[in-house]
Amino acid sequence: MYQTGTRLRDIRSNYHRTLKEMESSVLMALRNFRVYHKLSPPYSVLLEKKSKDGKRDETLLFESGAIAVLNADETEQVMKNYLKAMDAYGCLGVLPITIGDETLLYLVVVTNSSSIGKIGDAEIFRITNTNFISLRNCLQEDDKISEIRKLLNSGTFYFSWSPASSIQFDLSLCAQKATKATDTDNRFFWNRALHVLPKRYGVDVDNWLIKVMCGGVEMRTVYAANRSAKACLISRLSCERAGTRFNVRGVNDDGHVANFVETEQVIYLDDKISSLVQVRGSVPLFWEQPGFQMGSHKIRMSRGYEASAPAFDRHLNQLKELYGNQTLINLLGSKEGEHMLSQQYINHHRASPHHEDIPMESFDYHSECRGGNLKNLDKLKRRILPRLLQFSFFGCDGSRIDLNQSGTGRTNCVDCLDRTNSVQSIIGLELVAKQLEYLDITSKQLVSRFQELYKQMWINNGDHISRIYAGTGALGGGRSKASDAARSASRTVQNNFLDSSKQEAIDILLLGSTLRGDITDKARALLTPTSLHGTHTK
C-alpha cells in the first residue's frame, strides 16, 4: 500500500514537472524579441524579432521620434554600434506621454509572463512584468510611467500567441463573433493607442506587436474517456469607459458604462465549441458616489431624468446591436442610495422605447439572501431562466454552426462585482449541462466534474474583476466574514489613497497623453471625476 502511494506521488510529481518544462520551453520559444540601444548621439533603439529558425529577418529602428523598418542587410551594417538591452516576449507598442512641455515616447515590452493554457494551437499568457524603454534615453523614470507599469504588471492583462503557420487566436472575440468577424473588438483592445505611431510609420503591427486584453482567464482540462475537453471562463473588461470604482460610475453620453464586462463560458472538445456569453455593467444613468467611507453608499444623481434618457436608450441600443435580445437583471437593494438608484433605473426602463422587448427583473439580493441564504436565489432563477434558455448558446462543429446565442442577460448591482458575479455564476452553472449535452457529454459524473470546476472558476473570476475595479478580491463567494471584513477595509484604503494614480495610469494607457502636462494637471484639478470621464470615447 505504501509503495502504491509512493508511486502515485512520483507519477503526479513527474507530471507536474513535465508541465513546467513544457511551459518553460514554450516561453523560451516565445521569447524571440531582443532590444538593443545605441548610447552615442543620436540615441536610438533597435527592436529585433527572430524568425522560427533563429535568423534575423527585419528590425525596427527608433530614432528622433521616427520609426524605420530595416532589412537584414541594413541591420547588419548598423548592429556593431548597438548594445543588447534586454530580451522580451512581446511588444505592446509605443506609448506617448506628455511630461511638462514635452512629449516623450516609450517602447513597451513584455519581459515576463505566465502561461494560462492552450486553446488549440494558441497559448494564452498572463503578463507579469513589463519594461518601458525611453526613446529619448531619459534615465530618470517619471512617476506616471511607474504607475502604468504597475497597472500592466497587476496580473489582469493577457495576450495570446500562435505559431506563424496557424490561424491567429484573437482574445478580444468570443467564439460566436470569431466565426463571423476577422477584426479585433476594439472594446477589449487595451493597447490600441500604442499601435498608432508604429502604424503611422508603416510598421506591420500584426507581425510586430501583440494585442492585450484586460480581465480574467480561467482554464481547466477535463478528460472524458480518451478525449480531453478544455473548459474556459474568459472575462473581457471594456476600455470604452474604464476606471476605478469611485472615479468612474454609470454611463457617459456615448452610452458606454463603467465596469462593462463580457464573460464567456466556453468549452472546446475536438472540433466542437460550446459558448455562453453574459454581460455586466454599471447602471446606465448619470450617477456618482462623491463621498466614500467604509460601509457608506452616498449615491447621488449627477444629471436629471430628461438629460439621462438619451444615454440610457443609446446603451440599450448598443446591447441589442452587439448581443441581440436582452434581459436586465437588477440586484440593487432597498436601503438609502441603492433604493433611489434602483427606482431611477426602473423608471427609465418603463419610459424607454425598449420597455416592451427588454424585460427587467429586480431582485433585492442583500434582503433575499440575508445571512448567506442563497436558496432564495431559486426565486430569481425561476423568473429569468426561461428567457435565458430561449436565448440558447453558441455551438459549432468545425465550420458548421449548429446553434447561435440570440441574446444575453445583463446583470448589475452597485459595483457590478460580488452580487453580480454570484448571480452570473448561478446562470452559468445552470446552463453548463446544456452546453455539455451539445458536446455529447451526458455522464452524470463528468457533468458534475465540469460544474465543480466552473464553480471555482466563477469564484476566481469574481476576484479578477474586483481587483481591477476595486483593488481587492471579491467579497462573499463562500469566504469567511472575517475575510470579507478585511477585504472591505482594504477596498476603502484603496479607494481613498491609491485610485487616483491608478485612474491616471488607465487614462494615459488608453488615450495617450495629448494635452501638455500643466494643462492636464489643471484640468484634473478643476473637473470632477464624472466630468472627466463623461466623454470617454472609442
C-alpha positions as CSV (number, residue, x, y, z in Angstrom):
1,M,0.0,0.0,0.0
2,Y,2.8,2.4,1.0
3,Q,4.7,1.6,-2.3
4,T,1.5,2.2,-4.4
5,G,1.0,5.6,-2.7
6,T,4.7,6.5,-3.3
7,R,4.4,5.5,-7.0
8,L,1.2,7.7,-7.4
9,R,3.0,10.7,-5.8
10,D,6.0,10.1,-8.1
11,I,3.7,10.0,-11.1
12,R,2.0,13.2,-10.1
13,S,5.3,14.9,-9.4
14,N,6.7,13.8,-12.8
15,Y,3.5,15.0,-14.5
16,H,3.7,18.5,-12.9
17,R,7.5,18.7,-13.6
18,T,6.7,17.8,-17.3
19,L,4.1,20.5,-17.4
20,K,6.5,23.1,-16.0
21,E,9.2,22.0,-18.5
22,M,6.7,22.3,-21.4
23,E,5.6,25.8,-20.2
24,S,9.3,26.8,-19.9
25,S,10.1,25.6,-23.4
26,V,7.1,27.5,-24.9
27,L,8.1,30.6,-23.1
28,M,11.7,30.3,-24.4
29,A,10.3,29.8,-27.9
30,L,8.1,32.9,-27.5
31,R,11.0,35.0,-26.1
32,N,12.2,35.9,-29.6
33,F,12.4,39.7,-29.2
34,R,15.6,41.5,-28.3
35,V,16.0,45.2,-27.6
36,Y,19.3,47.0,-28.4
37,H,20.3,50.6,-27.9
38,K,23.0,53.0,-29.1
39,L,24.1,55.4,-26.4
40,S,26.2,57.7,-28.6
41,P,24.2,60.6,-30.2
42,P,21.7,60.5,-31.7
43,Y,20.3,58.0,-29.2
44,S,18.4,55.2,-30.9
45,V,16.8,51.8,-30.2
46,L,16.6,48.6,-32.3
47,L,13.9,46.0,-31.8
48,E,14.8,42.6,-33.2
49,K,12.4,39.7,-33.8
50,K,14.0,36.4,-34.7
51,S,12.3,34.0,-37.1
52,K,11.5,30.4,-36.3
53,D,14.9,29.2,-37.5
54,G,16.6,31.8,-35.3
55,K,17.6,34.1,-38.2
56,R,17.2,37.8,-38.2
57,D,14.7,39.0,-40.8
58,E,13.9,42.6,-40.1
59,T,14.4,45.1,-37.2
60,L,12.6,48.2,-36.2
61,L,14.8,51.3,-35.7
62,F,13.5,54.0,-33.3
63,E,15.4,57.3,-33.6
64,S,14.5,61.0,-33.2
65,G,10.8,60.2,-32.8
66,A,10.6,58.3,-36.1
67,I,10.4,54.6,-36.8
68,A,12.1,52.7,-39.7
69,V,11.9,49.1,-40.8
70,L,15.4,47.7,-41.6
71,N,16.0,44.6,-43.6
72,A,18.6,42.0,-42.7
73,D,21.5,43.7,-44.6
74,E,20.7,47.1,-43.3
75,T,20.6,45.8,-39.8
76,E,23.9,44.0,-40.2
77,Q,25.5,47.3,-41.2
78,V,24.4,49.2,-38.1
79,M,24.3,46.5,-35.5
80,K,28.0,46.9,-34.5
81,N,27.1,50.3,-32.9
82,Y,24.4,48.8,-30.6
83,L,24.5,47.1,-27.2
84,K,22.0,44.5,-26.0
85,A,19.5,46.0,-23.5
86,M,17.1,43.1,-22.8
87,D,15.1,40.2,-24.2
88,A,11.3,40.2,-24.4
89,Y,8.3,38.0,-25.0
90,G,6.4,40.6,-27.0
91,C,6.0,44.3,-27.8
92,L,2.9,46.3,-26.8
93,G,3.8,49.3,-29.0
94,V,5.0,52.9,-28.4
95,L,3.4,54.9,-25.6
96,P,3.4,58.7,-25.9
97,I,3.3,60.6,-22.6
98,T,3.4,64.3,-22.0
99,I,5.6,65.4,-19.1
100,G,5.8,69.1,-18.6
101,D,6.0,70.8,-22.0
102,E,7.4,67.8,-24.0
103,T,6.0,64.5,-25.2
104,L,8.2,61.5,-24.5
105,L,8.0,58.2,-26.3
106,Y,8.4,54.8,-24.6
107,L,8.8,51.4,-26.2
108,V,6.8,49.0,-24.1
109,V,7.8,45.3,-24.0
110,V,6.7,42.2,-22.0
111,T,9.7,40.9,-20.1
112,N,7.9,38.1,-18.1
113,S,4.6,36.2,-18.4
114,S,3.0,33.0,-17.3
115,S,1.1,30.5,-19.4
116,I,-2.6,30.0,-18.6
117,G,-3.0,27.2,-21.0
118,K,-3.7,26.4,-24.7
119,I,-6.8,26.7,-26.9
120,G,-6.0,24.7,-30.0
121,D,-2.6,25.9,-31.2
122,A,-2.9,29.2,-29.3
123,E,-1.2,29.7,-26.0
124,I,-2.7,32.2,-23.6
125,F,-0.4,34.2,-21.4
126,R,-0.8,36.5,-18.4
127,I,1.6,39.5,-18.3
128,T,3.6,39.6,-15.1
129,N,6.3,42.1,-15.9
130,T,6.8,44.9,-18.5
131,N,9.6,47.3,-19.3
132,F,9.4,50.8,-20.6
133,I,12.4,51.8,-22.8
134,S,12.7,55.6,-23.2
135,L,13.3,56.5,-26.9
136,R,15.0,59.7,-25.7
137,N,17.3,57.9,-23.2
138,C,15.7,59.5,-20.1
139,L,17.5,57.9,-17.2
140,Q,15.1,59.1,-14.5
141,E,11.7,57.4,-14.7
142,D,8.6,59.6,-14.2
143,D,6.0,58.5,-11.6
144,K,3.4,58.2,-14.3
145,I,5.4,55.5,-16.1
146,S,5.8,53.7,-12.8
147,E,2.1,53.7,-12.3
148,I,1.4,52.5,-15.8
149,R,3.9,49.7,-15.4
150,K,2.3,48.7,-12.0
151,L,-1.1,48.6,-13.8
152,L,0.2,46.4,-16.6
153,N,2.1,44.1,-14.2
154,S,-1.0,43.6,-11.9
155,G,-1.8,40.2,-13.4
156,T,-5.0,41.3,-15.1
157,F,-3.6,41.7,-18.7
158,Y,-3.4,38.8,-21.2
159,F,-2.3,38.1,-24.7
160,S,-2.3,35.1,-27.0
161,W,0.4,33.6,-29.1
162,S,0.1,31.2,-32.0
163,P,2.7,29.7,-34.4
164,A,3.0,31.7,-37.6
165,S,1.6,28.8,-39.6
166,S,-1.7,28.7,-37.5
167,I,-4.7,30.9,-37.6
168,Q,-4.1,33.6,-35.0
169,F,-6.4,33.4,-31.9
170,D,-8.0,36.8,-31.0
171,L,-8.7,37.0,-27.3
172,S,-11.0,40.0,-27.8
173,L,-13.6,37.9,-29.7
174,C,-16.0,35.4,-28.2
175,A,-16.4,32.1,-30.1
176,Q,-19.6,33.3,-31.9
177,K,-18.1,36.5,-33.1
178,A,-14.8,34.8,-34.1
179,T,-16.7,32.8,-36.7
180,K,-18.2,35.9,-38.3
181,A,-15.5,38.6,-37.7
182,T,-11.9,38.9,-38.5
183,D,-11.4,42.3,-36.9
184,T,-10.4,42.7,-33.3
185,D,-13.2,44.0,-31.0
186,N,-11.8,47.4,-30.0
187,R,-13.8,47.5,-26.8
188,F,-11.4,44.9,-25.4
189,F,-8.2,46.0,-27.2
190,W,-6.4,47.8,-24.3
191,N,-3.1,48.8,-26.0
192,R,-4.7,50.2,-29.2
193,A,-3.2,53.6,-28.6
194,L,0.3,52.1,-28.5
195,H,-0.2,50.8,-32.1
196,V,-0.9,54.2,-33.5
197,L,2.6,55.5,-34.0
198,P,4.1,52.3,-35.5
199,K,1.2,52.1,-37.9
200,R,1.8,55.7,-38.9
201,Y,5.3,54.7,-40.0
202,G,4.2,51.7,-42.0
203,V,5.1,49.0,-39.5
204,D,3.2,45.7,-39.9
205,V,1.7,45.8,-36.4
206,D,0.1,42.3,-36.8
207,N,3.6,40.9,-37.2
208,W,5.4,43.1,-34.7
209,L,3.0,43.9,-31.9
210,I,0.7,42.0,-29.6
211,K,-2.8,42.9,-28.6
212,V,-3.6,43.0,-24.9
213,M,-6.9,42.2,-23.2
214,C,-7.7,43.2,-19.6
215,G,-9.9,41.0,-17.4
216,G,-9.6,37.4,-16.3
217,V,-8.9,34.0,-18.0
218,E,-9.5,30.7,-16.2
219,M,-8.8,27.4,-18.0
220,R,-9.0,23.7,-17.0
221,T,-8.5,20.4,-18.9
222,V,-11.1,17.7,-18.3
223,Y,-10.5,14.2,-19.6
224,A,-13.6,12.4,-21.0
225,A,-12.7,8.8,-21.9
226,N,-9.9,9.1,-24.5
227,R,-10.7,12.7,-25.3
228,S,-9.7,16.0,-23.5
229,A,-12.0,19.0,-23.2
230,K,-10.9,22.5,-22.4
231,A,-13.2,24.4,-20.0
232,C,-12.6,28.1,-20.0
233,L,-14.0,31.2,-18.4
234,I,-12.9,34.4,-20.1
235,S,-13.9,37.9,-18.8
236,R,-13.2,40.9,-21.1
237,L,-13.3,44.3,-19.5
238,S,-14.3,47.1,-21.9
239,C,-11.9,50.0,-22.2
240,E,-14.7,52.4,-23.5
241,R,-15.4,53.7,-20.0
242,A,-12.6,52.2,-17.9
243,G,-11.6,53.3,-14.5
244,T,-11.6,52.6,-10.8
245,R,-14.6,52.1,-8.5
246,F,-15.2,55.6,-7.2
247,N,-13.7,57.5,-10.2
248,V,-16.0,56.1,-12.9
249,R,-19.6,55.2,-12.3
250,G,-22.7,55.0,-14.5
251,V,-23.0,56.0,-18.2
252,N,-21.4,58.6,-20.5
253,D,-23.0,60.5,-23.4
254,D,-22.0,57.8,-25.8
255,G,-23.9,55.1,-23.9
256,H,-20.8,53.4,-22.5
257,V,-21.0,52.2,-18.9
258,A,-18.4,51.7,-16.2
259,N,-17.1,48.2,-15.4
260,F,-18.7,46.7,-18.5
261,V,-17.6,43.1,-18.7
262,E,-18.3,40.4,-21.2
263,T,-17.9,36.9,-19.7
264,E,-17.7,33.8,-21.9
265,Q,-18.2,30.3,-20.5
266,V,-16.7,28.3,-23.3
267,I,-15.9,24.6,-23.7
268,Y,-13.7,23.1,-26.5
269,L,-13.8,19.4,-27.4
270,D,-12.1,18.2,-30.5
271,D,-13.6,20.3,-33.3
272,K,-16.7,21.3,-31.3
273,I,-17.1,24.6,-29.4
274,S,-19.9,25.5,-27.0
275,S,-20.0,29.1,-25.8
276,L,-22.3,31.1,-23.4
277,V,-21.9,34.8,-23.0
278,Q,-23.2,37.1,-20.2
279,V,-22.6,40.8,-19.6
280,R,-22.4,43.1,-16.6
281,G,-22.2,46.8,-16.3
282,S,-22.9,49.9,-14.1
283,V,-26.5,51.2,-14.0
284,P,-26.7,53.2,-17.3
285,L,-27.6,56.6,-15.8
286,F,-25.5,59.6,-14.7
287,W,-24.7,59.0,-11.0
288,E,-21.7,59.1,-8.7
289,Q,-20.6,58.4,-5.1
290,P,-18.6,61.6,-4.2
291,G,-18.1,60.6,-0.5
292,F,-16.8,57.2,0.3
293,Q,-16.2,55.9,3.8
294,M,-16.2,52.2,4.8
295,G,-19.8,50.9,4.5
296,S,-21.1,54.2,3.2
297,H,-23.0,54.4,-0.1
298,K,-23.8,58.1,-0.7
299,I,-25.2,57.9,-4.2
300,R,-26.4,60.9,-6.0
301,M,-27.7,61.5,-9.5
302,S,-25.4,63.9,-11.4
303,R,-28.0,64.6,-14.2
304,G,-31.7,64.9,-14.2
305,Y,-34.2,62.5,-15.7
306,E,-34.5,64.2,-19.2
307,A,-30.7,64.5,-19.6
308,S,-30.2,60.8,-18.8
309,A,-32.7,59.3,-21.1
310,P,-30.8,59.6,-24.4
311,A,-27.7,57.9,-23.0
312,F,-29.8,55.2,-21.4
313,D,-31.5,54.4,-24.7
314,R,-28.2,54.6,-26.5
315,H,-26.8,52.0,-24.2
316,L,-29.7,49.5,-24.6
317,N,-29.5,50.0,-28.4
318,Q,-25.8,49.1,-28.3
319,L,-26.5,46.0,-26.3
320,K,-29.1,44.9,-28.9
321,E,-26.8,45.5,-31.8
322,L,-23.9,43.7,-30.2
323,Y,-25.6,40.8,-28.4
324,G,-29.3,40.6,-29.6
325,N,-32.2,40.3,-27.2
326,Q,-31.7,41.4,-23.6
327,T,-32.9,40.6,-20.1
328,L,-31.9,43.2,-17.4
329,I,-31.2,41.7,-14.0
330,N,-31.1,44.4,-11.4
331,L,-29.8,43.3,-8.0
332,L,-29.8,46.7,-6.2
333,G,-31.1,46.8,-2.6
334,S,-33.9,48.8,-0.9
335,K,-31.7,50.8,1.5
336,E,-30.9,54.5,1.2
337,G,-29.0,55.4,-2.0
338,E,-29.3,52.0,-3.6
339,H,-33.1,52.2,-3.5
340,M,-33.1,55.6,-5.1
341,L,-30.7,54.5,-7.9
342,S,-32.8,51.3,-8.4
343,Q,-36.0,53.3,-8.7
344,Q,-34.5,55.7,-11.2
345,Y,-33.3,52.7,-13.2
346,I,-36.8,51.1,-13.1
347,N,-38.5,54.4,-14.1
348,H,-36.1,55.0,-17.0
349,H,-36.7,51.4,-18.2
350,R,-40.5,51.8,-18.0
351,A,-40.4,55.1,-20.0
352,S,-37.9,53.7,-22.6
353,P,-39.0,52.6,-26.1
354,H,-37.1,49.3,-25.2
355,H,-39.5,48.6,-22.4
356,E,-41.6,46.2,-24.5
357,D,-38.9,43.9,-25.8
358,I,-36.3,44.1,-23.0
359,P,-37.8,42.9,-19.7
360,M,-36.2,43.8,-16.3
361,E,-36.1,41.6,-13.2
362,S,-35.4,43.4,-10.0
363,F,-34.2,41.3,-7.1
364,D,-33.0,42.7,-3.7
365,Y,-30.1,40.4,-3.3
366,H,-29.0,41.6,0.1
367,S,-32.5,41.3,1.6
368,E,-33.4,38.0,-0.1
369,C,-30.0,36.3,0.7
370,R,-29.5,37.8,4.2
371,G,-27.2,35.7,6.3
372,G,-25.8,33.8,3.2
373,N,-29.2,32.2,2.5
374,L,-28.6,31.6,-1.2
375,K,-31.5,29.2,-1.5
376,N,-33.7,32.3,-2.1
377,L,-31.9,32.7,-5.4
378,D,-34.2,30.0,-6.7
379,K,-36.9,32.6,-6.9
380,L,-34.8,34.7,-9.3
381,K,-33.8,31.6,-11.3
382,R,-37.4,30.7,-11.9
383,R,-38.1,34.2,-13.2
384,I,-35.0,34.6,-15.5
385,L,-34.0,31.1,-16.7
386,P,-36.9,30.5,-19.2
387,R,-35.9,33.6,-21.2
388,L,-32.2,32.9,-21.0
389,L,-32.8,29.3,-22.1
390,Q,-34.6,30.8,-25.1
391,F,-31.5,32.8,-26.0
392,S,-29.6,29.5,-26.1
393,F,-25.8,29.4,-26.5
394,F,-23.4,29.2,-29.4
395,G,-22.4,25.8,-30.7
396,C,-20.3,24.8,-33.7
397,D,-18.7,21.7,-35.1
398,G,-15.7,22.8,-37.2
399,S,-17.0,25.3,-39.7
400,R,-20.6,24.1,-39.3
401,I,-22.7,26.4,-36.9
402,D,-25.4,24.4,-35.1
403,L,-26.6,27.0,-32.6
404,N,-26.4,30.8,-32.2
405,Q,-26.9,32.7,-29.0
406,S,-29.6,35.2,-29.7
407,G,-29.4,37.3,-26.5
408,T,-27.7,37.9,-23.2
409,G,-28.6,38.6,-19.6
410,R,-27.2,41.9,-18.4
411,T,-26.6,41.9,-14.6
412,N,-25.9,44.8,-12.3
413,C,-25.6,45.7,-8.6
414,V,-23.9,48.9,-7.4
415,D,-20.3,47.9,-8.3
416,C,-21.2,45.0,-10.6
417,L,-18.8,42.9,-8.5
418,D,-19.8,40.5,-5.7
419,R,-23.6,40.2,-6.1
420,T,-23.4,40.3,-9.9
421,N,-20.7,37.6,-10.0
422,S,-22.8,35.4,-7.7
423,V,-25.9,35.6,-9.9
424,Q,-23.9,35.2,-13.2
425,S,-22.2,32.1,-11.7
426,I,-25.6,30.5,-10.9
427,I,-26.8,31.2,-14.5
428,G,-23.5,29.7,-15.9
429,L,-23.7,26.6,-13.7
430,E,-27.4,26.0,-14.7
431,L,-26.5,26.2,-18.4
432,V,-23.3,24.3,-18.4
433,A,-25.2,21.0,-18.5
434,K,-26.9,22.1,-21.7
435,Q,-23.6,23.1,-23.2
436,L,-22.2,19.6,-22.3
437,E,-25.2,17.9,-23.8
438,Y,-24.4,19.6,-27.1
439,L,-20.9,18.2,-26.9
440,D,-22.3,14.7,-26.3
441,I,-21.1,14.7,-22.6
442,T,-24.0,13.4,-20.6
443,S,-22.3,11.2,-17.9
444,K,-23.5,12.5,-14.5
445,Q,-20.0,12.1,-13.1
446,L,-18.5,14.2,-15.9
447,V,-21.2,16.8,-15.8
448,S,-20.7,17.1,-12.0
449,R,-16.9,17.4,-12.6
450,F,-17.4,20.3,-15.0
451,Q,-19.9,22.0,-12.6
452,E,-17.4,21.8,-9.7
453,L,-14.6,23.2,-11.9
454,Y,-16.8,26.1,-13.1
455,K,-17.9,26.8,-9.6
456,Q,-14.3,27.5,-8.6
457,M,-13.6,29.3,-11.9
458,W,-16.5,31.7,-11.3
459,I,-15.2,32.5,-7.8
460,N,-11.8,33.2,-9.3
461,N,-13.5,35.3,-12.0
462,G,-15.1,37.5,-9.3
463,D,-11.6,38.1,-7.8
464,H,-10.1,39.1,-11.2
465,I,-12.8,41.7,-11.9
466,S,-12.8,43.0,-8.4
467,R,-9.0,43.5,-8.4
468,I,-9.3,45.7,-11.5
469,Y,-12.2,47.8,-10.4
470,A,-12.0,47.9,-6.6
471,G,-8.3,46.9,-5.9
472,T,-9.1,43.8,-3.9
473,G,-10.5,40.3,-4.4
474,A,-14.3,39.8,-4.3
475,L,-16.4,39.5,-1.2
476,G,-18.7,36.6,-0.4
477,G,-18.3,33.5,-2.6
478,G,-18.0,31.2,0.3
479,R,-15.4,33.2,2.2
480,S,-15.5,33.9,5.9
481,K,-17.0,37.0,7.4
482,A,-13.5,37.9,8.8
483,S,-12.0,37.6,5.3
484,D,-14.8,39.8,3.9
485,A,-14.3,42.4,6.5
486,A,-10.6,42.6,5.8
487,R,-11.2,42.9,2.1
488,S,-13.8,45.6,2.7
489,A,-11.3,47.6,4.8
490,S,-8.7,47.1,2.1
491,R,-11.1,48.4,-0.6
492,T,-11.6,51.6,1.5
493,V,-7.9,52.2,1.7
494,Q,-7.5,51.5,-2.0
495,N,-10.3,53.9,-2.9
496,N,-9.1,56.7,-0.7
497,F,-5.4,56.6,-1.4
498,L,-4.5,54.7,-4.5
499,D,-7.3,55.0,-7.0
500,S,-6.5,58.5,-8.4
501,S,-3.0,57.4,-9.6
502,K,-4.3,54.2,-11.0
503,Q,-7.1,56.1,-12.8
504,E,-4.5,58.4,-14.4
505,A,-2.5,55.4,-15.5
506,I,-5.6,53.9,-17.1
507,D,-6.3,57.2,-18.9
508,I,-2.8,57.5,-20.3
509,L,-2.6,53.9,-21.4
510,L,-5.9,54.1,-23.3
511,L,-5.9,57.7,-24.6
512,G,-2.2,58.5,-24.8
513,S,-1.3,62.0,-23.4
514,T,-2.5,64.6,-25.9
515,L,-2.5,67.6,-23.6
516,R,0.5,69.5,-22.3
517,G,1.3,68.3,-18.8
518,D,0.5,71.5,-16.9
519,I,-2.9,71.9,-18.7
520,T,-3.8,68.3,-18.0
521,D,-3.0,68.7,-14.3
522,K,-5.1,71.9,-14.1
523,A,-7.9,70.2,-15.9
524,R,-7.8,67.3,-13.5
525,A,-7.9,69.8,-10.6
526,L,-10.9,71.6,-11.9
527,L,-13.0,68.7,-13.2
528,T,-14.9,66.2,-11.2
529,P,-14.3,62.5,-12.0
530,T,-17.8,62.4,-13.6
531,S,-16.9,65.4,-15.9
532,L,-13.5,64.0,-16.7
533,H,-14.8,60.6,-17.9
534,G,-18.2,61.8,-19.2
535,T,-16.9,61.9,-22.8
536,H,-14.7,58.9,-22.8
537,T,-14.9,57.8,-26.5
538,K,-13.5,55.0,-28.6
